[in-house]
Amino acid sequence: MDQYVIKGGSPLFGEVTIGGAKNSALGILAATTLTEETVTVNNVPNIKDIDYLLLALEEIGAKVDRKDSHTVRINAKGISPLSLDNEYLRKIRGSYYLIGALLGRFKKAQVVLPGGCNIGNRPIDQHIKGFEKLGAKVEIKHGMVMAEAVELRGNHIFLDVVSVGATINIMLAAVLAKGQTIIENVAKEPHVVDVANFLNSMGANIKGAGTDVIRIHGVDKLHGSTYSVIPDQIEAGTFMIAAAATHGDVVIDNVIPKHLEAISAKLVEMGVGVEEKDDAVHVFCRERTGNTHIKTMPYPGFPTDLQPQMTMLLALSMGTSVITESIFEARFKYVDELVRMGASIKVDGNTAVVDGVESLTGATVFASDLRAGAALVIAGLTAEGVTVVENIEYVERGYEGFEEKLTQLGGIIKKMDSEDEKALRKFKMKVS
């Protein structure tokens, strides 16, 4: 198993380029199965979650051509809605988008229940509700979601809770349904809008993405397209927090600043300098940051996927901060690892109270999920001494070249085999 070994104490300086949005790309790549024509998707992040999904598409007969590390050409003409169950799909949450896409095109889908990070209960009841409203019969047997319909017809669907996954999945199923589908209480995240824009580029008729109500007029067929995935707001936010935590000065390129308003506002409130440009943000911080209170909310609120990273920053801030997690009930699993490094954090249910300390110290810590792993890496960059972050497979599922980008900014971080004790000793001697 690989691990990150980090020597803390070096501020981050320079420029970093953000890749394509993971959550957009998963929905978009699943959506390519809705047409028999060739689709080219640009700005695809080169991460493991994408690899897993592309392998699954090949398994059901799609022709997948990776033109380069960020461009994928897919022709799904020859696919069949076979039972989709393999070790790759069991690892990622986005596998459930294949249910909506295959149901939309073939009126039949059998896909293994999704995996992903263990950050709390993430039911698919709203997905099923939407499929059933469109006329499908849905069952869960032997760990598989089985959906089938004679035909799909548009309907009025009101989601009981705001769900990004359900919003995208219902869109995928509805674009080829007969008549009009109206979905209310939908998610408004940028990647929902991105998937809708991609579907429209293929000939779908979707209006209202990014608002509370999405209206879809079903079309007979979709055609090929060339499309570019939006920048990843979570990767951008992670580097913004890393710049602030290390008291650095970083220009973060290839972003949509509006997508970052929630994190930018909080950082400014804490005393961090944030300057927005057309497609970049400049983040700089010279002094210890102040405290604040945060509650995670659906977009445009503060994103749950940046909560661990922000909690790490607040652990080094002045005063007491309160973080309320309203999305995933098990998202605070990483807190014990930060406490191991010297943080003062107490968790009660879905709330964490953080008393800022002046510094953290290096330790061996375990990444329990993707965003927790990113938070622990940032903690290691700030800590005194050497930090070892284990179980980095989670981090590599969502961040492309994380250690390379941090190294380019002046961070001292190296990926190495956890069994290679000689290399670890050599690294520690070199940086001590």
N, C-alpha and C positions, 0 to 999 in steps of 0.2 A: 504493500500500500504506500502511496505517495503522501508526503506531508510538506507543509511550508515551514521553513526555518527562518526566523526574522530577527534581525538586530535592530532594536528600537533607537529612537533619539535623533533621526535624520528628518528634518522638515522636507515636505514634498514641494518641488519647484519645477516649472516648465509647462508644457502643453500635452494634453492627452486627447485622443480621438475616441469618441463613443461609437460603439457598434450598433447594429440593428436590434430592435426590441424583441427579446425572446418570446414574450407573450403574444405579440403580433404575429411573429413568424410561425409559431405553432398552429395558430388558427388559419393563417393564409396557406400554409403548405397542405393542411388537411383539406382546405377548400379547393385545391387544384384538382381533386378527384371528382368535382362536380361537372367537369367538361371532358369531352373526348379530344379536344385540341391541346396543342402544346402551350404551356405557360412558363414564362421565365420570371423568376423572382430574384431581385437584386438586394444587396445590403442584408443578407441573411447572416446572423451571427454564427460563427464557427465554434459551436459548443456541443456538448454531449447530448443534451435533450433533442437538438435538431438531428444529430446523427441517428438517434434511436427512432425518431419518427420517420426519417427517410428510409431506414432499413425496413420498417413496417410497411411503407408504401411499396417498396420493391417486392416484398413478400407476397403482396396480393396482385402483383403483375404490372405495376407502374414502371415506366422507363424513367430512371432518375439519372441525370447527367450533371455532375458538379463541375461546371465550367471553370470555376476557381473557388477559393475558400469562402467567398461570399456571394456567389451566383449559382443558382440551381435551375436547371431546365427539367420540367416534368411533363410527361405525356401519360395520362391515365386511361387512354382508350381501351387498353386490354385488361383492365382490372376486373375482378369479380368480388362480390361481397361475401367472401369466405369468412369463416370464423377467425377473428384476429386475436390471437393470444400468444405472446412470446415474452421472453425475459426483458426485452427492451421496453415494450409498452407498459409492463408492470412497474417500471421505474419512473415514468413521467405522468404528470397530471394532464397534460394536453392531449393525451391519447383519446380522451372522450370526444374530441372534436370530430373524430372519424365516424362516430355514431351519427351525428347530425348530417355530415356530408354524404355518407353512404346511404342513409335513409332518404335524403333528398333526391339522390340520383337513381337509386335502385329500388327504393321503397322497402329496403331490407338491410339490416345491419346486425352483426354479432361481434361485439368488441369486449375485451376483458375490462373489468372495473379498473379505473385508473390508480396509479401509484403516486409518487412524488414525495415531497418533504412531509415529515410527521409533525405538523404544526397545529393540529387540531382537527375537529370533525368538519369534513367538507362534503356534505351529502349532495347527491345529484337529483334530489326529488323535484327541483324546479325544472331541470332538463326534461325529466320524464313527464312532468305536467304539461310542458310545452309540446312535446312530441304527441302526447295523447290528444291534446286540443286540435292538433293538425290531422288527427285521424289514425294515428298509429296505435298498435297494441304493443305494450312494453312489459317485459318480464325480466327478472334477474334470477338466473339459475347457474349454479356451479361457478360462481364468480364472474359470470358473463352478463352483459346487458344485451338483451335480444329485443330488437324493435322491428316491427313489420307492419305494412299498410297495403291495402288494395290500391288506394290513391291518397294523396295528401291534399287537403283543402285548407285554404286560409281560414283563420279564426281570430277572435279577440282573446288575447292572453294577458292576464295580469299576474306578474310575478309577486309572490308573497314576500320575498326578500330580494334586495338588490344583489344580483349575481352576475359577475363578468362571464363566467363559463356558460351559464344558462343562456344569457343574452346572445352570445356568439353562436352557441350550438343551435338554438332555435332559428336564428337567422340562416344558418347553413341549411337547415331542413326546409325552411319556408320559401327560399328563393325560387324553387321549381314547383312549389305547390300551386294549385289552381286557386285563383281569386286573390283577395287581399288579406294579409295578416297584420294585425295591430298588436304590438307588444308594449305594455305599459309597466312602469316602475323598473325600467331597464338600467343597466350599468352605463356610465358615461365615460369610462376610462378611454384614454387615447388609443389603446389597442383595439377597443370595440369599434371606434371610428375607422381605424386603419383596415380592419377586416371588411367592414362595410364598403369602404372605398375600393378595396380590391375586388370585391364581388361586383360592384357597379362597373368596374373596368372590364369585367367579363360579360357585361350585358345584363346584370341584375338591375332591379328597380327598387332601391332602398332609400328611404328618406327619413330624416330625423335622428340619425346616429349622432350621439353626443348630447341629446336632449332626453327628457323623461319618456318620450314616446317614439317608437320606431314603427314606420309603416312600410310594408313590403307588398308590392304587386308582383305576383308570381309570373314568371316568364316560361316559355316553352323549352328553351335551351340556353346554355352559356357557351361563350367562345373563348379562345385563347387570349392571352394578355401578357404584357411585360410590365412589371410593377416593382417598386422599391419600398422596402419595409422602413417605417419611421425609426428614428433613433430611440435607444432604450433609456427611458426616463429614470429607471431604477439604477442602472449602471452609472448614469450621470450623477444622480443624487449620492451614490456611494462615494464617488470621487470628490464631490463637493464636501462631504462630511470628512473624508480622509484629509483633504487640504486643511480644513479647519482644525481637526484634532491634532495634526502634526505641526500646527502654526506655520503653514506653508503658504505658497502663492502659486496657484495653478489656473491656467486657462483650459476650460473643458470645451472642446470643439465638437461639431456635429450634434447639436442638441436643438430642441425646440423650447426656448425659454418659458413659454406659457405653460408647458407641461410640468415645469419645475417650480411653479409659483408657491405651492404649499411649503416645500422644503426651503426655498429661498427666503420666504417670509420669516420662518422660524430661525434660520441662521442669522438674518439681520437683527431680529429681536434679541438674539444672544450676543450681539456685538461683532459678528463676522462681516467682513466686507464682501458684498456680492454685486457685481456689475454685469448687467445683461447686454449682450450684443445681438446682432441679427441671428446668428446661428451658433452662439457660444455664450458661456458664462465665465466670468473671472472671479475666483474666490480667493480671498487672502485674509490671514488672521495672524496677528502678532502677539496677542495677549490671551490669557486664560478667558474662556467664554463665560457668559452669565447663565443663569438658570432659566428654565421655562417649563410650561406644562403642555402636554401633547395628548391628543386623543385621536387614534387612527379612525379614519372614515373612508367611505367610498369616494372616488374622485368627484369633485376637485378637492376633497379633504386630504389630510395627511395620509400618505400611503402606508399600509401595514408592512409592505416589503422594505420600507426604510426604517421601521421602528427599531430593530436591533442595532443598526448602525448609529441611529440617533441616541439610543440609550447609552451606547458606549461613549459617545461624545459628552453626554450629560454626566457620565461618571467622573469626568475630569473637569467639569464646570464648577463655578462658584455657587454655593447655596444648595437648596433642595429643590428637586424637580419631581413632577408626578407624570407618569406615562400610563394612559388607559388604553388597553387593547380591546377594540370592539369588534374585530373581525374574526381572529383565530384564538381560541381559548388556550392553546398550548404553545403560544409563541414565545413564552419567557423561559424556555428550557435552557437557553444559553446563559442565563444570569449566573448560575453557579460557577460557570467557567470564568466570567468576568470577576466574580468575587475571589476566585482562586488567584487572580492577578492583583488583588488589592482593592477592588471596587467595593463601595458600600451601597448595596441595593437590597431592598426587601420587597418581596412579592406577596401580595394578598389577592388571590383570585385573578382578576383581569387587570389589576393595577400594580404598578411598580413605583416605589418611592426611592429616589436616588439622591443620596447625600454626596455631593461632589468631593473628590479627594484631589490632592495636588499631583499625584503621579501613580502609575501602575508599575508593577514589576513583572519581568518575564516569567513564564511558566509553560508547562505542557498542557494544552487544552484540546478539547474535542468539539468539532463542528457537528451540531445536531441537525442542522438543515442548511440550505443554501445561504439565506441572508444572515443567519447566525454565524456561519463561517466567515462571511465578509466582515462582520463586526469584529470578530476575533482577530482577523488579519490586521485591521486598523488598530485595534488595541495593541497588538504586537509592535506595530510601527511607532507607537508612542511610548512603549514601556522601557524601563531600565533593564538592560541585559538582553538575553535571548529568549524568544518565545517559539514554541513548536506547536503548530496547529495540525492536528490529526484529522483524518476522515475528510480530506479535501475533495473527494469525488463530488460531494454536494456543490462545492464552490465552482468546480469546473463545469458543472451542468448549466450554470447561468452566467458565468463571466468568461469572456474570451481573452486568453493571454493575460490573466490578472496579474501574475507576478512579473511578466515582462513590462507591462504598462507601469507598474509601481516602480520597477527598477529604473525605467527611463526617466521617472520623476525624481530619482535620487533615493528611493527607498532601498533598504538592504534586505532582500528577501530571496530565498532560493528554494526551488522545489527539489526534493530528493527522496530516495527510497527510505522508508522508515526502518528497513532492516540493515541499512548501510551505516553502521555505527562509526566506522572509520571516517566516512565523509562528513558525518555530523560533528565529530571531534575536530576535524580539519577546519570546518566552517567556523566553529566557535573560537578556535585559536586564531583564525585569520581576522575575525572582527573584534576580538577582545583587546 
